[in-house]
Amino acid sequence: AGAFRKLLDHAAEREEFGKLHPKKDLLDHLSGRLHIVSDLADPKNPESQRILVAAELKNAAAMKKTLATISKLEGFPGKVRTFQGETVIELGSFGGGGDGDADAKMGFCVSRDHLMFASNITLLEQVLRTDNDQDSLSNLPAYQRLAKRIPAESSMISFERENTQLKAVY
């Protein structure tokens, strides 16, 4: 009993991990609510799928501090930059895209009380560029028609536009 807690505590003592405690400095800031968005950058190319995961935060300022500490660790493979007033951490892709290929980059940031990760930096930038006053999915008529059928207690809700999903298949 307590072996995993001891492992986390031990990690928090290590300089190479920035003395960050995985539970206290990362996991405890997450609310448990996730939003996942995906699209096709090129509807004719199914391999152009981009995914963004946004984890709702209890304490965005603390998460920004954690990410800043991680980005300053020796050997950190990412590049920190500012975009639309937010600090973005840019990483290479799983596919190993070159430095000059922006579409091959992944990205992280904290914005709008969410920790956001995008498989493609251009999708993250698109979300950051979006005006806060823009209508959300929940305000769209197509979503509202379906929302009436969603139970009050749900563990997951999915919404897709079939016409865009089928373009890639076609």
C-alpha positions in Angstrom: 0.0 0.0 0.0 1.2 3.5 -0.8 3.8 2.4 -3.4 2.5 4.6 -6.2 2.3 7.6 -3.8 5.9 7.0 -2.8 6.9 6.8 -6.5 5.2 10.2 -7.2 6.8 11.7 -4.1 10.2 10.4 -5.2 9.7 12.0 -8.7 9.0 15.3 -7.0 12.4 15.3 -5.4 14.3 14.9 -8.6 16.0 18.0 -10.2 15.7 16.6 -13.7 11.9 16.7 -13.3 12.1 20.3 -12.0 11.0 19.1 -8.6 7.5 18.9 -9.9 5.1 16.6 -8.1 3.1 14.7 -10.8 -0.1 14.7 -8.7 0.1 18.1 -6.9 1.5 20.1 -9.8 -0.3 18.4 -12.7 -3.1 16.0 -12.0 -4.7 18.0 -9.1 -5.3 20.9 -11.4 -7.5 18.9 -13.8 -11.3 19.1 -13.2 -11.9 15.7 -15.0 -13.8 17.3 -17.9 -12.3 16.8 -21.4 -13.3 18.3 -24.7 -12.0 16.6 -27.9 -12.3 18.2 -31.3 -11.1 16.8 -34.6 -11.3 17.9 -38.2 -9.7 17.3 -41.5 -7.4 20.1 -42.6 -8.0 18.8 -46.2 -11.4 17.1 -46.5 -10.1 15.1 -49.4 -7.3 13.7 -47.4 -8.1 11.4 -44.4 -4.5 11.6 -43.3 -4.9 15.3 -42.7 -6.9 14.7 -39.5 -6.1 17.1 -36.6 -7.1 16.4 -33.0 -7.3 18.9 -30.1 -7.8 17.7 -26.5 -8.8 20.4 -24.0 -8.7 19.4 -20.3 -10.7 21.7 -18.1 -8.6 23.1 -15.2 -9.4 24.0 -11.6 -6.4 26.3 -11.5 -5.1 27.6 -14.8 -2.5 29.9 -13.2 -0.9 27.0 -11.4 -0.9 24.9 -14.6 0.8 27.7 -16.5 3.5 27.7 -13.8 3.9 23.9 -14.1 4.2 24.2 -17.9 6.7 27.0 -17.6 8.8 24.9 -15.2 8.7 21.9 -17.6 9.7 24.1 -20.6 12.8 25.3 -18.8 14.1 21.8 -18.0 17.4 20.9 -19.5 17.0 19.0 -22.7 13.3 20.0 -23.1 12.6 19.3 -26.8 10.0 22.1 -27.3 10.1 25.7 -28.3 8.2 28.3 -26.3 6.6 31.2 -28.1 3.7 33.6 -27.7 0.6 33.4 -30.0 -2.5 35.6 -29.6 -1.2 36.6 -26.1 -0.9 33.0 -24.9 2.3 31.0 -24.2 2.4 28.1 -26.6 4.8 25.2 -26.4 5.6 23.8 -29.8 6.9 20.2 -30.2 8.0 18.1 -33.1 5.5 15.6 -34.5 5.3 11.9 -33.9 6.0 11.6 -37.6 9.2 13.6 -37.3 8.3 16.5 -39.5 11.1 19.0 -40.2 11.5 22.3 -38.4 10.2 24.3 -41.4 7.0 22.3 -41.6 4.5 24.0 -39.3 1.8 21.4 -40.0 4.1 18.7 -38.6 4.3 20.4 -35.2 2.2 19.5 -32.1 1.4 22.1 -29.4 0.4 22.7 -25.8 -0.9 25.8 -24.0 -3.2 26.9 -21.2 -6.0 29.1 -22.4 -9.6 29.7 -21.4 -9.2 27.6 -18.2 -8.1 24.6 -20.2 -4.9 22.7 -20.8 -4.9 22.3 -24.6 -2.9 19.8 -26.6 -3.2 19.7 -30.4 -1.7 17.0 -32.7 -1.2 19.9 -35.2 -0.1 23.4 -34.1 -2.3 25.0 -36.8 -5.5 23.6 -35.1 -4.3 25.0 -31.7 -3.6 28.4 -33.3 -7.1 28.3 -34.9 -8.7 27.8 -31.5 -6.6 30.5 -29.9 -7.5 32.9 -32.8 -11.3 32.3 -32.3 -13.1 35.2 -30.8 -14.5 34.5 -27.3 -17.8 36.0 -28.4 -18.2 33.5 -31.2 -21.1 31.1 -30.9 -20.2 27.9 -29.2 -21.3 24.4 -30.4 -24.1 24.4 -27.9 -25.7 27.4 -29.6 -25.8 25.9 -33.1 -29.3 24.9 -34.3 -28.1 21.4 -35.4 -26.7 20.7 -31.9 -29.7 22.1 -30.1 -32.0 19.7 -32.0 -30.0 16.8 -30.7 -29.3 18.2 -27.2 -33.0 17.7 -26.2 -32.3 14.0 -26.2 -29.2 14.0 -24.1 -29.8 12.6 -20.6 -29.1 15.0 -17.6 -26.4 12.6 -16.4 -23.9 11.7 -19.2 -20.3 10.5 -19.1 -19.7 11.3 -22.7 -21.4 13.3 -25.5 -20.3 13.1 -29.1 -21.4 15.4 -32.0 -20.4 14.9 -35.6 -21.4 16.5 -38.8 -21.9 13.5 -41.1 -21.5 15.5 -44.3 -17.9 16.4 -43.4 -17.2 12.9 -42.0 -18.4 11.2 -45.2 -16.3 13.5 -47.5 -13.1 11.7 -46.4 -14.7 8.3 -47.0 -16.1 9.3 -50.3 
